[in-house]
Amino acid sequence: MTGLVDKVSLRCSAGDGGNGETAVRRMKGKPFAGASGGNGGDGGSVIIRCVENLADLSSIKPGSWLKAKPGECGKGSMHNGADGQDFVLSVPVGTVIEDSLTGEALWDLSSAGQEVVVAKGGRGGKGNFALSSPSRKAPGFALKGTSGEEREITLELKLSASCALIGLPNAGKSSLLAALSNAKPQVGDWAFTTLSPNLGAVKAGEASFTLEDVPGLIEGAAAGKGLGLEFLRHIERIPVLAFVIDPTYKDPLSTYEILVKELESYSDRLPETAEPFSNRPRIVILSKADLYGKEELEKFKSEFKGETAVGVSASTHEGIRELKFDLLDLVEKSRAQEQAPAETPVLNPLKGRKDSKDFSVKIESDSHGKIWYEADGSIIRTFIEQTDFSNDEAVGYLSDRLSALGVEDLLVKAGIKPGEEVRLGNPEEAVIFNWNPSLIAGKKHMGSAPSSVRGRDERLDSLSRTRRTNSQRRRERKS
């Protein structure tokens, strides 16, 4: 018999962004008519979507590698590359997404229609047409695409039934579930017949609700004894608790106290948004009522002061119909207290994604007295990844971007001097260079003229010096 699959680990890789293209339009009489390189497409993202028609995670192969498509590179004639296709994975309601390395819960998909972007695709690089300007008509470089995110995640299903049957092993929970609902769980005359939760739909009149049979708990379950923690986590989000107790096995009141104690001990593990177990509606169900008389049943019920207690028999169906409506009443009360969400938002959306412009500049040194300056931040790392360092013009454009961002201003405030070492980006794989403020970015700090203007196309400059403009030709004709 196949059990419920409620936990699976996956690897996610978003697609890389496509590189921008470097191209020049060529027209008759105009060998350099301007830039025409298109932009690279954005890489596809890995998206997890919550749907209603899945019962568990059995459709997902453990250890799967979810890969989104990369973006296409830009082409000449201003043709942009296509965006990479997203990889969309469907999961059931109640799925929690955790970071496999840290165990941190990242997102909780509690309603159908919710989506979460677990790995964002890389950004496509700009082609030289998008980088052109009146003073830089045909840049000899383009920006590279950035890498897509990679992440290892664990999907954990925490069932969201309307009511849970809780009890010791062999208390009659599975038989009761079969009598109350359309479920067909395995039933046997031995302990731990149920090793994974079972769900069933209960119909009471015109209304219906879902009922879950939680595997049997034992004393010490909240401390990890047996598989208690695996079983208890399925009750975290279930609003109504039905305690199933077999009076023929043990004193029913002491059994109830054991179960309540285990739930209280587990309360510290509940999510912050979860309702405490003590505040949830509850009912005590005394099972196997056909094995004792009505007088004993009334005696057992009288022990549960302040609690609603009923007696039923799954084999003879005694009290089953009444129990359905008792449970429905509790479920409807809990539903009335819940506030329905106004919408099902996309968590961690792609739209409007921009690198934070926050960065830091600090002075570092080693034991030998060597001093260097470090500038780091997500936007600086993006600039570095987009730069082709084999192209001097692209490196000059990087310097201009860093200057516009304010990096050189902070370096000057930190006391940097020409020739001192600067490390950009991730310290473990930083780009290292010696600061040279003689270029345009450092002009205002050093009071000197720049030795070159970065990003200008010398081929166009030479053409502009030798070729007449239209206005010059008109003046010559008039004269």
N, C-alpha and C positions, 0 to 999 in steps of 0.2 A: 504493500500500500504506500503510495507516494505521499509524503508529508508536506506541510506548508513550507514553502521557501520564503524566508523572511529576512535574509541577510546575504548580501553579495558585494564583492569588491571589484572595482573597475579602474581602468586607466583611461584618461581622457586627453586627447591631443587636438587642439584647434589648428586650423590651417594657417600657414604663413601668408603674409601679404605679398602680392606680386611687386616686382621691381618696376620703377618708372623707366621710360625709354628715352634715350638721347638720340634725336634725329633732327635734321635740318631740311626745310623745304628747298627744293631746287627748281627754279623757273628759268625760262629762256631770258637771257639778259640779266638775270639776278641769281648768281651762283649761290648766294646766301640770302634767302628770302625770309628768314626767321625760323624759330624753333617749331617742331611739329611732333615731338615725342609725347605719347599719351601716358596717362597715369596707370599704375598697377591696381588690380582689384583687391578688395579686402578679403582676407581669409575667412573661411567658414567657421562657425562657432559650434561648440557642443552644448546642446540644449536638452534639458530634462523636462518633460511635460506630464502633468498629473491628469489621469483619465479615470472614468468611472467603471469601465468594463473589464478591469483586471482585478483578480482576487489576491494575487501574490506576485512574487518576483521570479517565478519559475520560467518565464519567457526570456530571461536574461542569463546568458552563460557566464558563470563566475570567471573572473580573470580576463574578461573581454577587453579589447582595446578599441575604444570609440574614437574614430578619426574623422575629422571634418576635412573637406577639400581645400587646397590652397587657392589663393587668388591668382588669376592669370597676369602675366607681365604686360605692360603697356606696349603699344606698337607705334610705328610711324604714322604719318598723316593724321595725327591727333586721335588715334583709335585707343580708347581706354580698355584695359583688360577686364574680363568679367569677374565678378565676385565669386568666391568659393562657396560651394553648397554646404549648408549647415547639416550637422548630424543630430537628429531629434530622437530621443529615447523616451518611450512611454512607460510610466510607472503607476501603480495604484494609489488611491487616496490613502494618506497616512504614512507616506514614505518620508523618512528623515535622511538628509544627505550629510555625511560626516567626512572630515578630512582623515584619510587613512593613516597619515603619519602622526598627527597630533591627537586624533580622537575627538576633535572639536566639532560640535554640531553646527553646520553652516546654514542650512535651510530646512524648513519644515513645510512640506507640501500637504496641507490639511484640507484642501477643497479642489474639486475637479476644475480644470481650466487653468490652474496656476502653472507658470513656466519659470524656469531658472536657467540662466546662462552660467554653466559651471566652468567653461573654459572659453575665453573670448578669442576670436580670430585676430590675426595680425593685421596691421594697417597697411594698405597699399601705398607704395612710394609715388611721389609726384614725378611726372615726366618733365622734360625741359621746357615744354610749352607752358605748363602751369607755373614754372619758375621764372619765365621770361618777364622782362620789364622794359620800359623805354630805354634805360641805360644798359640793359643786358638782354639784347634781342634774341640771341641764340646761345644760351648757356651750354657749355660743353660737358654737362654732367646732369644726372638725375638722382633722385633719392631712392634708396633701396627700401623694400618692404620690411616690416618688422615681423618677428617670430610670433606664432600663435602660442597661447598659454598651454601649459601642461599641468595636469593635476591627477593625483590618485585619490579616489573617493570610495566610500562605503555606503551602500544603500541599505537602510534598515527599515523594515515595515513594522509600524506600530498600529495594530488594527484599531479601527474607529467604529466598532459596533455600537448599538444603542444601549445594550445591557450585557453584562458578563456574569456567567455562572462560575462561582468560586467555591472551592471546597477541598477537603482532603482526598487523597487517592481512593477510588472505589466508593465514592459517596453517591453515585448514581447520576452524575452530571450528563454524561453522554446519552444515557437512556432518556433523561429528561429533555435534552435537546431534540432527540428524535421524536419524542411525543409532542413537543410544543411546535416544532417547525418542520420544514421540508428537508432538513439535513439527514444524512444517513451516515453518522459516525460509526467507527468500530466500537462494538460493545462486547465486554468480556467480564467474566467473574474473577478478575485478578487486578491487583493494583497496577497503576501506571498504564492502563490500557490506552489512554490518550497521551501521545508524546508531542503533539503539536496542536495548536488551537483549531477548532472547527467553527464554522459560521453557518447560521441558518436564518431563513426569513420566517417570522412569526406573523400570522394573520389573525387579527382580533376584530371581528365585524368587518367594517369597510377599511379599517386602518391596518397598518403593518409596520414592523420594525425588525432590526437585525439583532440576533442573539449569538453570543460567543461562548463556547465551552472552553474554559481555560484549563490546561493540564493540572492535575492534582498538586496542591502545595503541601509541604511538610513543615514541621516546626524547624525554624532556622533558615527558611528559604530566603528571607531578606538579607541574610548574612552570606549568601552564596551556597548554602547547603543543597546538595543535589543540583537540579537545574532550576532552582527557584528564581534566580534573577532573569533567566531566559523567559520564564512564564510571567513573572510580575510585570515586565516591561510592556506586555500586551494590554495591561489594564490601565496604563497611564492616561489615555484619552477617552476611556469609556465612562459615560456620565452616570449610569445606574448600576449598582452592585447587588447581585442576588447571591446570598450565601446558602449553598446547598449542604445540608447536614443530615447524616444518617444516624438517627437516634438509637438504632439497634447495635451500633458499633461502639459508641462511647457516649458519655454524658454530653448531651447536645449543647448546653451552655458553655462548658469548658472548651468544646470544639470551636464554638463561635469566638470565644475569647482568643484562642490560638490564632485563628485566621485574621481577626482584627489587629492583633499585635503585630503580625507579619506585615500587614499593610501599613501600619503606623511606622514600623522600622524602615520601610522602603520609601516613605514620604520624602526623605532628604534627597532622593534621586529624581524626584519629579521635576519636569521643566518649570521654570518660573511662572509661565502662563497657565499651568495646569491647576485645576481645582483640587484642593486637598481631599484625600479620601474621606476624611471625617465629615466634610460638608456635602458629600454626594448622597442622593437618595438611595435607600437600601431596603432590602426585604430579606427575611429569613425563610427558607424553604425546607421543611422537614420532609425528606424523601422516604420512599418505601412505606407509605402509610398503610398498605395492605398487610403489613407484618405486625401491626399493633392496633389496639382498639381505640375508639373515640375518646374514652376516658383518659388513656395514656397520652393521646394527642393533646387534649386540653391541658393536661398537666405540663407537658413539654412547652406548650405555647405560653403558659403562665409564667415560666421562668424568664422569658425575654421581655422584661419590663421596659416600656418605652420604645419597643421595636415591633414592627408588623411581622407576624409569623403565621405561616399557612402550612397545611399538611397536604401532600399529593402522592399519588402512586403512578409511576410511568407505565407499569405493567397493566393495571386495571383502568387507567386514565381517570382515576378519582381525583377531583379538584383541578384537573388540567385546564378546563375551559375558564374557570374562575381565575386561575393563575395568569392566563393570557391577558385578561383585562386588568388585573392588578399591576402587571408589569407595564402594560400600555399606559396606564394612568401615571406611573412614575416617569416613563419616557416622555410623555407629552408635557409634564411639568418641567422636566429638564430642558426640553426644546423651547418652551416659552421663556425660560430665563436666558437662553443664548441669544446673542445679538448677531444676526446674519451680516456677513461682510457686504459692504456696498458694491464691491467689484472684486474680480480675481486678478490681481496685478501680476505683471511680469517682474520677477525678482532679479536684481542685478542686471538691469536692461542694457542693451547695446546702444540704444539711441542716446545721443548726447554724451557719448563717452569721450572724455578728454583727459589728457595727462594733467595731473596736478602741477601747477607752476611753482610749487614749493621746492626749494633746494637749499643746500647748506654749503658753506665754505669754511674749512677749518685748517689749522696748522698742525702737522704731525712731525714727529722726529723719531730717530732710532737711537740705539745705545752708543753709536759712534758720533753723534752730534749732527748727523745729516738732517736737514730740514726740507720739507716739501709741503705743498698746499693741496688739499683735497676738495673737489667740488662734486657733489653727488645729489641725485634726486631722480625721480621717475622720468621727468621731462628731459633731463640731461642724458639719461641712458637711452631714451628714444632717439634723440638727436644723433647720438653716437652710432646706434644701430643702423640708422638711415644713411650714414655717410660712407661713401666709397673712398677709402684712404689712399688708394692708388691714384686718385685724381686730385691734382693740386687745387683745381678750381672748386671741387666739392669740399675740400678741407677749408678753403677760404670762406665758403658759404657757411660751414659749421661755425667758424670763428665769428662771423657776423651774427648768426642766430644766438650764440652764447652772449655776445656783447649786448644784443637787444634784450635778452632775458635779464641782464644785470649781473652776470657772473663776473665780468671784469671789474665792475664797480666795487663789488665786495672784495675781490682780490686786492685792489688798491687800498681799500679801507683796512684790510688785514695787514698791510705793510709790505706787499710783494715788491721785489726789485727785478729789473730786466735780467733775464738769464736764469732765474730761479725755477725750480721744477714744479710743474702743476700736474696733478693726476685727476682725470675726469672719469666719472661713472663709478661702477662697482669696484671697490678697492682691490678685490681679488683678481680682477681682469681689467684694470684701469688703462685708459689711453694716456700715455705719459709724453709730455713735451716741455720744452723750456719757454717761458713766457717772453714774447717779443712784442712790446707795445708800439713798435714803429709802424705797424700796419694800421689801417683805418680805425679799427676798434679801439686802439690805444691812443689815438691822436689827441683827444680832449684831455687825457691824463698827463701826457708827456710834453704837449705843446710843440710837437714836431710834425712835419708833413709826412704823410704815409708814403712808403717806398713803392707801393703798388695799390691799385684799386681792385679789390677782390670781386670776382664774378663778371668782369668785363670780357667781352670777346674781342681779342686783338685782330682777328680776321675782319670783323665788321668795322673796326676802327680804321684799318688800313684802306678799306673800300671807301669809307666816308671821306677820307682825305683825297682820294684820286677821282672820285666820281662827282659830277655836278648834280645839284638838286634841281627840281623842277622850277623853283623860283629863280635860280640862277640862269637857267635856259631861257625863261620868259624875259628876263632883263636883257639878256644878250640879243634876243630877237628884236626887242624894241629899239635897242641902240643901233 
